[in-house]
Amino acid sequence: MNNTVTAEPFKFMGIGVQTTNENNQAAKDLEELWKRFYQEGIMIRIPDATGSDIYTIYTDYEKDYTDKYTAMIGLKVKSLTDIPTGFIGRELGGGNFAKYTAKGKMPDAIIHTWMQIWSDDTQLNRSYDYDFEVYGSKSDNGENSEVDIYVSVK
């Protein structure tokens, strides 16, 4: 179940990849992006971070979740004036979002929740501006993990 919330605009910095959900490509690309995020110490290389919650942003939708889009992993930041080479900086507007909470072992709980979101797609009235996941203090608790997912709606 979800409820609609309003998110404030924020600045984001991290790494990203263009992907698609066709042929399970996004699962492969996101697994590689997460590996890179940890192996290259991206989190500690992001200047002006405002906290330690990790954000995954989905944006630049060509049409909807069935077409190409950009996936990014990183942190909220205070400023986008010093973006390291190879990193992406974005200013994301606020707006209305349907909030879901993925509960259980990750990444299985995330995948299950996104499948629910896609099945709810027509009722959600999605705007496809950007969607995001927040990996906070409860995101790494094994079977008891929780990650909030925010889906942009009109």
Backbone as CSV, one residue per row, in Angstrom:
resi,resn,N_x,N_y,N_z,CA_x,CA_y,CA_z,C_x,C_y,C_z
1,MET,0.848,-1.189,0.000,0.000,0.000,0.000,0.889,1.247,0.000
2,ASN,0.390,2.315,-0.561,1.167,3.559,-0.616,0.300,4.712,-0.141
3,ASN,0.981,5.809,0.169,0.288,7.053,0.453,1.024,8.164,-0.276
4,THR,0.318,9.250,-0.582,0.930,10.343,-1.334,1.561,11.339,-0.372
5,VAL,2.810,11.696,-0.682,3.561,12.658,0.118,4.138,13.719,-0.813
6,THR,4.505,14.861,-0.231,5.150,15.926,-0.994,6.622,15.956,-0.617
7,ALA,7.486,15.944,-1.621,8.929,16.010,-1.387,9.431,17.395,-1.745
8,GLU,10.384,17.867,-0.966,11.031,19.150,-1.224,12.112,18.955,-2.296
9,PRO,12.434,20.016,-3.058,13.528,19.910,-4.026,14.845,19.580,-3.305
10,PHE,15.742,18.889,-3.983,17.047,18.601,-3.406,18.104,18.439,-4.488
11,LYS,19.350,18.561,-4.059,20.500,18.368,-4.948,21.066,16.976,-4.682
12,PHE,21.517,16.331,-5.746,21.998,14.957,-5.684,23.308,14.838,-6.453
13,MET,24.208,13.985,-5.932,25.440,13.699,-6.653,25.767,12.219,-6.512
14,GLY,26.234,11.636,-7.600,26.585,10.220,-7.571,27.046,9.737,-8.925
15,ILE,26.811,8.455,-9.185,27.178,7.841,-10.456,25.919,7.292,-11.102
16,GLY,25.955,7.094,-12.423,24.740,6.639,-13.076,24.987,5.863,-14.346
17,VAL,23.882,5.338,-14.877,23.914,4.553,-16.109,22.558,4.682,-16.795
18,GLN,22.574,4.693,-18.128,21.302,4.627,-18.840,20.964,3.153,-19.008
19,THR,19.707,2.802,-18.752,19.308,1.399,-18.775,17.880,1.260,-19.269
20,THR,17.388,0.031,-19.254,16.008,-0.293,-19.610,15.606,-1.546,-18.843
21,ASN,14.312,-1.715,-18.637,13.831,-2.928,-17.974,13.678,-4.097,-18.946
22,GLU,13.886,-3.844,-20.238,13.790,-4.911,-21.232,14.869,-5.963,-20.999
23,ASN,14.501,-7.225,-21.187,15.444,-8.350,-21.065,16.230,-8.351,-19.757
24,ASN,15.619,-7.837,-18.693,16.256,-7.821,-17.365,17.543,-6.989,-17.330
25,GLN,17.694,-6.057,-18.277,18.912,-5.251,-18.378,19.124,-4.375,-17.148
26,ALA,18.056,-3.779,-16.616,18.206,-2.890,-15.459,18.764,-3.642,-14.257
27,ALA,18.338,-4.876,-14.047,18.853,-5.661,-12.915,20.366,-5.835,-13.038
28,LYS,20.842,-6.130,-14.236,22.293,-6.291,-14.469,23.019,-4.965,-14.284
29,ASP,22.470,-3.901,-14.897,23.117,-2.591,-14.822,23.156,-2.059,-13.394
30,LEU,22.060,-2.228,-12.653,22.021,-1.737,-11.274,22.952,-2.544,-10.372
31,GLU,23.049,-3.836,-10.592,23.991,-4.645,-9.808,25.421,-4.147,-10.032
32,GLU,25.767,-3.860,-11.285,27.103,-3.332,-11.602,27.309,-1.943,-10.998
33,LEU,26.274,-1.103,-11.044,26.379,0.251,-10.500,26.587,0.203,-8.982
34,TRP,25.840,-0.676,-8.288,26.020,-0.832,-6.843,27.427,-1.346,-6.514
35,LYS,27.918,-2.307,-7.286,29.287,-2.823,-7.070,30.285,-1.680,-7.191
36,ARG,30.130,-0.902,-8.265,31.039,0.229,-8.493,30.944,1.239,-7.348
37,PHE,29.734,1.526,-6.888,29.507,2.481,-5.805,30.332,2.093,-4.573
38,TYR,30.313,0.808,-4.226,31.051,0.347,-3.043,32.538,0.120,-3.330
39,GLN,32.867,-0.502,-4.442,34.267,-0.801,-4.733,35.117,0.454,-4.925
40,GLU,34.534,1.486,-5.519,35.280,2.720,-5.782,35.129,3.746,-4.663
41,GLY,34.459,3.391,-3.587,34.296,4.311,-2.461,33.608,5.607,-2.845
42,ILE,32.596,5.504,-3.712,31.903,6.693,-4.225,31.331,7.539,-3.084
43,MET,30.763,6.882,-2.093,30.102,7.604,-0.997,31.036,8.605,-0.311
44,ILE,32.256,8.199,-0.047,33.192,9.097,0.650,33.839,10.110,-0.293
45,ARG,33.639,9.934,-1.596,34.224,10.857,-2.581,33.256,11.961,-2.991
46,ILE,32.032,11.918,-2.483,31.027,12.932,-2.835,31.197,14.141,-1.915
47,PRO,31.533,15.315,-2.499,31.699,16.514,-1.665,30.363,17.098,-1.208
48,ASP,30.356,17.712,-0.051,29.201,18.443,0.477,27.967,17.586,0.743
49,ALA,28.155,16.296,1.079,27.011,15.434,1.382,26.268,15.967,2.608
50,THR,24.938,15.847,2.589,24.128,16.348,3.705,23.779,15.244,4.704
51,GLY,24.132,14.011,4.401,23.827,12.895,5.300,24.380,11.603,4.727
52,SER,24.079,10.501,5.395,24.624,9.210,4.964,23.582,8.312,4.294
53,ASP,22.331,8.779,4.153,21.335,7.984,3.433,21.736,7.922,1.957
54,ILE,21.689,6.721,1.398,22.020,6.527,-0.015,20.728,6.624,-0.820
55,TYR,20.791,7.364,-1.922,19.638,7.549,-2.804,19.893,6.860,-4.134
56,THR,18.874,6.169,-4.625,18.876,5.686,-5.998,17.795,6.492,-6.708
57,ILE,18.187,7.165,-7.793,17.277,8.023,-8.541,17.030,7.380,-9.908
58,TYR,15.780,7.415,-10.328,15.407,6.946,-11.666,14.777,8.127,-12.384
59,THR,15.366,8.534,-13.519,14.901,9.742,-14.197,15.179,9.657,-15.701
60,ASP,14.941,10.735,-16.412,15.158,10.809,-17.856,14.397,9.690,-18.579
61,TYR,13.187,9.422,-18.112,12.376,8.375,-18.746,12.085,8.753,-20.196
62,GLU,12.386,7.832,-21.120,12.079,8.072,-22.528,10.568,8.133,-22.728
63,LYS,9.840,7.236,-22.060,8.379,7.238,-22.117,7.816,6.837,-20.752
64,ASP,8.066,5.593,-20.355,7.609,5.081,-19.072,8.587,3.999,-18.610
65,TYR,8.192,3.187,-17.640,9.124,2.199,-17.088,9.521,1.103,-18.083
66,THR,8.836,1.031,-19.229,9.162,0.000,-20.218,10.248,0.447,-21.187
67,ASP,10.592,1.732,-21.194,11.610,2.259,-22.105,12.876,2.655,-21.355
68,LYS,13.795,3.295,-22.073,15.075,3.701,-21.478,14.888,4.779,-20.417
69,TYR,15.777,4.744,-19.423,15.809,5.756,-18.371,17.211,5.762,-17.763
70,THR,17.470,6.762,-16.921,18.749,6.866,-16.238,18.573,6.437,-14.790
71,ALA,19.482,5.593,-14.311,19.508,5.176,-12.903,20.792,5.731,-12.291
72,MET,20.674,6.328,-11.091,21.833,6.925,-10.414,21.848,6.501,-8.948
73,ILE,23.035,6.351,-8.398,23.201,6.047,-6.973,24.125,7.095,-6.382
74,GLY,23.731,7.673,-5.250,24.566,8.687,-4.619,23.930,9.238,-3.358
75,LEU,24.239,10.503,-3.078,23.820,11.155,-1.842,23.208,12.523,-2.125
76,LYS,22.395,13.003,-1.179,21.956,14.396,-1.215,23.180,15.256,-0.897
77,VAL,23.286,16.405,-1.552,24.406,17.316,-1.318,23.908,18.749,-1.137
78,LYS,24.783,19.586,-0.528,24.461,21.002,-0.315,24.646,21.802,-1.594
79,SER,25.632,21.392,-2.411,26.028,22.196,-3.557,26.438,21.308,-4.732
80,LEU,26.277,21.827,-5.940,26.710,21.120,-7.143,27.869,21.845,-7.824
81,THR,28.583,22.687,-7.066,29.660,23.470,-7.673,30.935,22.659,-7.899
82,ASP,31.118,21.562,-7.165,32.344,20.772,-7.279,31.996,19.307,-7.563
83,ILE,31.672,19.013,-8.831,31.298,17.648,-9.210,32.547,16.926,-9.720
84,PRO,32.986,15.869,-9.012,34.184,15.143,-9.459,34.000,14.529,-10.850
85,THR,35.081,14.349,-11.569,35.065,13.737,-12.887,34.413,12.357,-12.816
86,GLY,33.509,12.106,-13.731,32.834,10.818,-13.787,31.575,10.743,-12.929
87,PHE,31.309,11.786,-12.159,30.125,11.830,-11.310,29.017,12.615,-12.015
88,ILE,27.795,12.454,-11.528,26.638,13.175,-12.045,26.094,14.044,-10.913
89,GLY,25.755,15.277,-11.234,25.087,16.149,-10.282,23.744,16.549,-10.850
90,ARG,22.729,16.529,-10.022,21.388,16.894,-10.473,20.679,17.715,-9.409
91,GLU,19.888,18.662,-9.882,18.974,19.384,-9.000,17.593,18.834,-9.301
92,LEU,16.960,18.252,-8.303,15.672,17.597,-8.494,14.575,18.430,-7.845
93,GLY,13.540,18.706,-8.620,12.434,19.509,-8.118,11.595,18.725,-7.129
94,GLY,10.830,19.430,-6.369,9.914,18.766,-5.440,8.700,18.250,-6.185
95,GLY,7.732,17.792,-5.445,6.516,17.336,-6.090,5.783,16.306,-5.266
96,ASN,4.782,15.720,-5.889,3.969,14.697,-5.235,4.486,13.306,-5.594
97,PHE,4.529,12.463,-4.586,5.057,11.115,-4.761,4.179,10.115,-4.035
98,ALA,3.981,8.962,-4.663,3.354,7.830,-3.987,4.483,7.129,-3.247
99,LYS,4.327,6.952,-1.940,5.387,6.357,-1.117,5.076,4.883,-0.842
100,TYR,6.040,4.054,-1.152,5.977,2.622,-0.860,7.132,2.295,0.078
101,THR,7.003,1.256,0.872,8.111,0.790,1.695,8.356,-0.680,1.385
102,ALA,9.559,-0.959,0.868,9.973,-2.336,0.598,10.463,-2.919,1.917
103,LYS,9.907,-4.059,2.315,10.284,-4.680,3.586,10.732,-6.109,3.352
104,GLY,11.901,-6.454,3.937,12.424,-7.809,3.817,13.861,-7.811,3.360
105,LYS,14.316,-8.951,2.905,15.703,-9.118,2.469,15.913,-8.353,1.157
106,MET,16.974,-7.565,1.109,17.310,-6.798,-0.093,18.244,-7.626,-0.976
107,PRO,18.220,-7.508,-2.277,17.360,-6.625,-3.074,15.994,-7.228,-3.409
108,ASP,15.711,-8.440,-2.938,14.442,-9.103,-3.283,13.227,-8.242,-2.938
109,ALA,13.255,-7.593,-1.778,12.114,-6.771,-1.355,11.923,-5.580,-2.293
110,ILE,13.024,-5.002,-2.758,12.955,-3.877,-3.707,12.320,-4.354,-5.010
111,ILE,12.807,-5.471,-5.528,12.287,-6.009,-6.794,10.793,-6.295,-6.676
112,HIS,10.390,-6.937,-5.597,8.972,-7.256,-5.373,8.129,-5.970,-5.323
113,THR,8.628,-4.950,-4.642,7.880,-3.692,-4.517,7.768,-2.983,-5.856
114,TRP,8.848,-2.984,-6.647,8.767,-2.361,-7.979,7.783,-3.109,-8.864
115,MET,7.706,-4.427,-8.747,6.726,-5.187,-9.537,5.303,-4.774,-9.144
116,GLN,5.101,-4.514,-7.857,3.798,-4.028,-7.386,3.516,-2.638,-7.968
117,ILE,4.530,-1.763,-7.950,4.377,-0.408,-8.497,4.007,-0.480,-9.979
118,TRP,4.702,-1.333,-10.735,4.407,-1.455,-12.166,2.992,-1.989,-12.390
119,SER,2.537,-2.891,-11.533,1.163,-3.404,-11.698,0.135,-2.337,-11.316
120,ASP,0.528,-1.388,-10.448,-0.349,-0.268,-10.056,-0.247,0.920,-11.016
121,ASP,0.600,0.808,-12.037,0.993,1.940,-12.881,-0.181,2.781,-13.375
122,THR,-1.216,2.165,-13.910,-2.319,2.943,-14.478,-3.111,3.692,-13.414
123,GLN,-3.254,3.117,-12.216,-3.984,3.793,-11.146,-3.169,4.907,-10.496
124,LEU,-1.836,4.816,-10.586,-0.974,5.793,-9.912,-0.966,7.159,-10.583
125,ASN,-1.247,7.220,-11.889,-1.158,8.475,-12.629,0.254,9.054,-12.502
126,ARG,1.239,8.218,-12.843,2.648,8.606,-12.710,3.026,9.755,-13.633
127,SER,3.926,10.611,-13.163,4.390,11.731,-13.982,5.693,11.392,-14.703
128,TYR,6.393,10.364,-14.235,7.680,9.954,-14.824,8.685,11.099,-14.862
129,ASP,8.625,11.989,-13.860,9.625,13.038,-13.705,10.892,12.380,-13.145
130,TYR,10.808,11.932,-11.911,11.864,11.097,-11.325,11.269,10.326,-10.158
131,ASP,11.835,9.175,-9.914,11.456,8.330,-8.785,12.720,8.104,-7.985
132,PHE,12.580,7.777,-6.689,13.793,7.540,-5.913,13.557,6.580,-4.760
133,GLU,14.656,5.942,-4.361,14.685,5.045,-3.211,15.615,5.647,-2.174
134,VAL,15.279,5.479,-0.889,16.123,5.990,0.185,16.585,4.806,1.044
135,TYR,17.896,4.589,1.031,18.516,3.531,1.831,19.055,4.170,3.102
136,GLY,18.238,4.123,4.144,18.586,4.742,5.420,19.068,3.710,6.425
137,SER,18.928,4.036,7.700,19.457,3.196,8.782,18.810,1.815,8.853
138,LYS,17.595,1.653,8.312,16.914,0.352,8.367,17.149,-0.503,7.112
139,SER,17.985,-0.022,6.186,18.101,-0.695,4.890,19.011,-1.923,4.889
140,ASP,19.774,-2.121,5.958,20.732,-3.232,5.983,20.520,-4.101,7.223
141,ASN,19.280,-4.558,7.410,18.926,-5.354,8.581,18.478,-6.764,8.196
142,GLY,19.104,-7.340,7.163,18.753,-8.692,6.745,17.289,-8.815,6.390
143,GLU,16.603,-9.796,6.977,15.183,-10.057,6.708,14.282,-8.916,7.176
144,ASN,14.791,-8.045,8.058,13.998,-6.938,8.600,14.349,-5.591,7.973
145,SER,14.962,-5.606,6.796,15.348,-4.360,6.124,14.131,-3.608,5.601
146,GLU,14.283,-2.290,5.521,13.239,-1.426,4.958,13.883,-0.345,4.101
147,VAL,13.313,-0.133,2.916,13.751,0.934,2.014,12.502,1.633,1.505
148,ASP,12.480,2.967,1.606,11.349,3.742,1.100,11.542,4.041,-0.379
149,ILE,10.464,3.876,-1.133,10.462,4.139,-2.572,9.427,5.229,-2.842
150,TYR,9.841,6.261,-3.571,8.973,7.387,-3.891,8.785,7.440,-5.404
151,VAL,7.530,7.375,-5.851,7.199,7.348,-7.282,6.478,8.650,-7.614
152,SER,7.014,9.415,-8.575,6.418,10.709,-8.916,5.045,10.532,-9.550
153,VAL,4.081,11.296,-9.030,2.713,11.245,-9.533,2.222,12.656,-9.855
154,LYS,1.215,12.709,-10.722,0.658,14.016,-11.126,-0.239,14.574,-10.046
